[in-house]
Amino acid sequence: MIVAPGNCQHIGERSSQQDAFGFSDIDDQAFVAHGGVLAVVADGMGGMANGGEASRLAVRSFLQSYMAKPPTQAVSTALLRALHDANQAVVDLARQMGEEHVGTTLVAAVVHDDALHWVSVGDSRLYLWRNQKPTQLSEDHVYAADLDREWADGFLSRDEAENHPERLALTSYLGLNQLRIIDKNPQPFQLLAGDLIFLCSDGLYAALEAVDWAFTADTADAQKTAEDLIALVLRLDRPGQDNMTIAVLHCNAVHNNEAKA
């Protein structure tokens, strides 16, 4: 696969930007050959101290760790190592600042050859956009999952589960001493030419879900797709709009003559 990145970000109606994002070096062909193309999005936790600094540090640490991947190391192994390195960086930040709680979500995805690999903690999401439809690939680490299980097992009523005041509280994020809950794909996910991979913070997907993703992606232009999605949310003019960030990876087939070059 040939991978083209795109990105866009907006502060929304918040006083500061607590989202961060980054990409690996797509021009480093030697690295791309064994490490693929990496995108990362992090969303600093607004209820905690220094959320913006935590998200930026997490992205920097993750990129640095993953880009140190040796050619013989599996992509999945390198992603997990980078996640733990980023977590330790956020834990160290909290200690340096004398803060008890500093945290950020993080979702990272790699396209290597014709396969997708990912890791995530928190509720920033990974989507596959195929045939003009979004499919969420990552799992949200929120208390809602536990509440829904208790409802299914008969320990809570549906109303109690759906209206619990802590329903959207995160159950995993960077900044914990131990990451007990990590989402990752057990096997490489097969990609098709024309697929778009979206990594985004909750400020974006919450708004888009409210209008059922009323969007048609320009699958030939990752940058335009990212900008169009942010523009769509801004046109909704939602009160209290959260920070928004999206990173896009456009997957295109390698032509035979390019593959032989």
C-alpha positions in Angstrom: 0.0 0.0 0.0 1.0 3.6 -0.6 -0.2 5.7 2.4 -1.0 9.4 2.2 -1.7 11.3 5.5 -4.1 14.1 6.2 -5.0 16.0 9.4 -7.0 18.8 10.9 -7.6 20.2 14.3 -9.9 22.8 15.9 -10.1 24.2 19.4 -13.9 24.2 19.4 -15.4 26.4 22.1 -12.8 25.4 24.7 -10.3 27.9 26.1 -7.3 25.7 25.2 -6.4 22.8 22.8 -5.8 19.6 24.8 -5.6 17.3 21.7 -2.4 16.3 20.0 -1.5 14.3 17.0 1.5 13.2 14.9 2.8 10.9 12.1 5.9 8.9 11.6 8.3 10.0 8.8 6.7 8.9 5.6 9.8 9.9 3.6 12.0 7.5 5.5 11.6 4.6 3.1 13.9 2.3 4.9 11.8 2.6 8.0 8.5 2.4 6.1 9.6 -0.9 4.7 9.6 -2.6 8.1 7.7 -0.1 10.3 5.0 1.2 7.9 3.3 4.5 8.4 2.1 5.5 11.9 -0.5 8.0 13.0 -1.2 8.9 16.7 -4.0 11.0 18.3 -4.2 11.8 22.0 -6.8 13.8 24.0 -5.7 15.3 27.3 -8.1 14.7 30.1 -9.7 18.1 30.8 -10.7 17.2 34.3 -7.1 16.6 35.2 -4.2 18.9 35.5 -2.0 19.6 32.5 -4.1 17.6 30.0 -2.7 19.4 27.0 0.9 18.9 28.1 0.2 15.2 28.8 -1.3 14.7 25.3 1.6 16.4 23.5 4.2 14.5 25.6 2.4 11.2 25.0 2.4 11.7 21.2 6.1 12.8 21.2 7.1 9.8 23.3 5.1 7.3 21.3 6.5 8.5 18.0 10.1 8.5 19.3 9.7 5.0 20.8 8.1 3.5 17.7 10.6 5.1 15.3 13.3 3.3 17.2 11.8 0.0 16.1 14.5 -2.4 14.8 13.8 -4.1 11.4 13.4 -7.5 13.1 10.8 -6.4 15.6 7.1 -7.1 14.9 4.9 -4.0 14.4 2.5 -5.2 17.1 5.4 -5.5 19.6 6.7 -2.1 18.7 3.3 -0.5 19.2 2.9 -2.0 22.7 6.4 -1.0 23.7 5.7 2.6 22.4 2.4 2.7 24.4 4.1 1.7 27.6 6.9 4.2 27.0 4.3 6.9 26.4 2.5 5.9 29.6 5.7 6.1 31.6 6.4 9.5 30.2 3.0 10.8 31.4 3.5 9.2 34.8 6.9 10.8 35.1 5.3 14.2 34.1 2.8 13.9 37.0 5.6 13.2 39.5 7.7 16.1 38.2 4.8 18.4 38.6 3.7 17.1 42.0 0.3 16.3 40.6 -1.6 13.1 41.6 -3.6 12.8 38.4 -2.4 13.7 34.9 -3.9 11.8 32.0 -4.5 11.5 28.3 -6.2 9.1 25.9 -4.2 7.7 23.0 -5.0 5.8 19.8 -2.3 4.8 17.4 -2.5 3.0 14.0 0.1 1.6 11.6 -0.4 0.7 8.0 2.3 -1.8 7.0 2.1 -3.4 3.5 -1.6 -4.1 3.2 -2.4 -4.6 6.9 -3.5 -2.3 9.7 -2.3 -2.6 13.3 -3.4 -0.5 16.3 -3.3 0.1 20.0 -5.5 2.4 22.1 -6.4 3.4 25.7 -9.3 5.6 26.6 -12.0 6.8 24.2 -10.2 8.4 21.3 -11.2 6.2 18.4 -10.0 4.4 15.3 -12.4 4.1 12.3 -12.3 2.3 9.0 -14.0 4.3 6.2 -14.9 1.9 3.4 -17.7 2.2 0.8 -18.7 5.6 2.3 -19.4 4.1 5.7 -17.5 4.3 9.0 -16.8 1.2 11.1 -15.4 1.7 14.6 -12.4 -0.6 15.0 -11.2 0.4 18.5 -12.9 -0.2 21.8 -13.9 2.6 24.1 -12.5 2.2 27.6 -15.4 3.8 29.5 -17.5 2.7 32.5 -20.5 2.2 30.2 -19.1 -1.2 29.1 -19.1 -2.4 32.7 -22.6 -1.0 33.3 -24.0 -2.6 30.2 -22.6 -6.0 31.3 -24.2 -5.6 34.8 -27.5 -4.8 33.0 -27.2 -7.9 30.8 -26.5 -10.0 33.9 -29.5 -8.6 35.7 -27.6 -6.6 38.4 -28.9 -3.3 37.1 -32.0 -2.1 35.3 -31.6 -0.7 31.8 -32.5 2.8 33.1 -29.8 2.6 35.8 -27.2 1.5 33.3 -28.0 4.1 30.7 -28.4 7.0 33.1 -25.5 6.3 35.5 -23.7 9.6 36.2 -20.3 8.0 35.7 -21.3 6.2 32.4 -18.7 8.0 30.3 -15.9 7.9 32.9 -12.7 6.5 31.5 -11.5 3.1 32.8 -8.1 3.2 31.0 -5.8 6.1 29.9 -2.2 7.0 29.9 -1.0 8.2 33.3 -1.9 5.1 35.3 0.9 3.3 37.1 -0.2 0.1 35.3 -2.1 -0.2 32.0 -4.4 -3.1 32.7 -6.8 -2.4 29.8 -5.4 -2.0 26.3 -7.2 -2.4 23.1 -5.3 -3.9 20.1 -6.1 -6.0 17.1 -5.2 -9.7 17.7 -4.4 -10.3 14.0 -3.3 -7.9 11.2 -6.5 -6.3 9.7 -6.6 -6.6 6.0 -6.9 -3.4 4.1 -8.3 -2.7 0.6 -7.2 -0.1 -1.9 -9.2 3.1 -1.3 -9.7 2.5 2.5 -9.4 5.5 4.7 -8.3 5.2 8.4 -9.6 7.8 10.8 -8.1 8.5 14.2 -10.0 11.1 16.1 -10.8 12.5 19.5 -14.3 12.4 21.0 -15.0 16.0 20.2 -15.2 15.0 16.6 -16.9 11.6 16.6 -19.6 12.6 19.1 -20.7 15.4 16.8 -20.6 13.3 13.7 -22.6 10.5 15.4 -25.3 13.0 16.3 -25.9 13.5 12.6 -25.2 9.9 11.6 -22.0 10.8 9.8 -23.8 12.8 7.1 -20.6 13.0 5.1 -19.2 11.8 1.8 -15.4 11.4 1.9 -13.1 12.5 -0.9 -11.3 9.2 -0.9 -8.6 10.5 -3.3 -7.5 13.3 -0.9 -6.8 12.5 2.8 -6.1 16.1 3.7 -9.3 17.4 2.1 -11.2 14.6 3.9 -9.8 15.7 7.3 -10.6 19.4 6.6 -14.1 18.6 5.4 -15.0 16.6 8.5 -13.9 19.4 10.8 -15.8 21.9 8.7 -18.9 19.7 8.8 -18.8 19.7 12.7 -18.3 23.5 12.8 -21.3 24.0 10.6 -23.4 22.1 13.2 -22.6 25.0 15.6 -23.0 22.7 18.6 -22.9 24.6 22.0 -19.9 23.8 24.1 -18.1 22.0 21.2 -15.1 20.2 22.5 -11.6 20.2 20.9 -11.5 18.2 17.7 -8.7 16.4 16.0 -8.5 13.9 13.2 -5.6 12.1 11.5 -6.3 10.3 8.2 -4.4 7.6 6.5 -5.4 7.0 2.8 -4.5 3.6 1.6 -3.9 3.2 -2.1 -2.7 0.1 -4.1 0.8 -0.2 -5.3 0.9 -0.5 -9.1 2.9 -3.3 -10.5 5.6 -1.0 -12.0 5.9 0.8 -8.7 6.2 -2.5 -6.8 9.1 -3.5 -9.1 11.0 -0.2 -8.8 
